[in-house]
Amino acid sequence: MSKADYPYPDDEFDAAADPDAPRGVHRAPRSAWSRWWPFLAVLVLAPVLAYGAVTAWGIINGADDSPGSSTVDDGGTGDEGTTDGTEETPADGTEEPPVESEAPPAVEPVLSTPVQVLNASGVSGVAARQQAKLQEAGFTAATTGNSDGEGVTDSTVFYASEDLRSTADLVAQTLGLTAVTLDPDQAGDGIVVVLRTDPDA
């Protein structure tokens, strides 16, 4: 039967096939964008998701560092200062040195200093006995004399200047006296011992 003898009108099945249309299970070729957009989406979304996860983790852990919480290190002190009440060294590393009052240098006793022993006790021989003690201790310029003891109530060692203090202390220690006084009027140019009583009595 020829097409001219075909008794039925043409329908869609009689239309000529499009040579560019896919046939059977084949699909049309995909564009470049449709092939690459999933990879681009991963490249963009992955860093965003990672950043969001890190930020969320930091917020959760940051709750432990809130002002109401406290941390204690191994030493038991915080960063703000020490717990024992002492002050820390300033941040610049400088530290105020402690102020110490310098004591005057010690002056050795001078055994050649003139020492006059005055008897104001009214007991004979008191000055001579104390002079002998001083000479035995090494004093080379000890002399004796008498005094009325006016203005002196207790046996006292008088010295004329501060540089004689150590020597006057040694005189008092040798004679067993406790009163040692700076008094240039009484001591003259050296040391004067006024005996109101007998130290050996």
Secondary structure, 3 states (H helix, E strand, C coil): CCHHHCCCCCCHHHCCCCCCCCCCCCCCCCCHHHHHHHHHHHHHHHHHHHHHHHHHHHHHHHHHHCCCCCCCCCCCCCCCCCCCCCCCCCCCCCCCCCCCCCCCCCCCCCCCCCEEEEECCCCCCHHHHHHHHHHHCCCCCEEEEECCCCCCCCCEEEECCHHHHHHHHHHHHHHCCCEEEECHHHHCCCEEEEECCCCCC
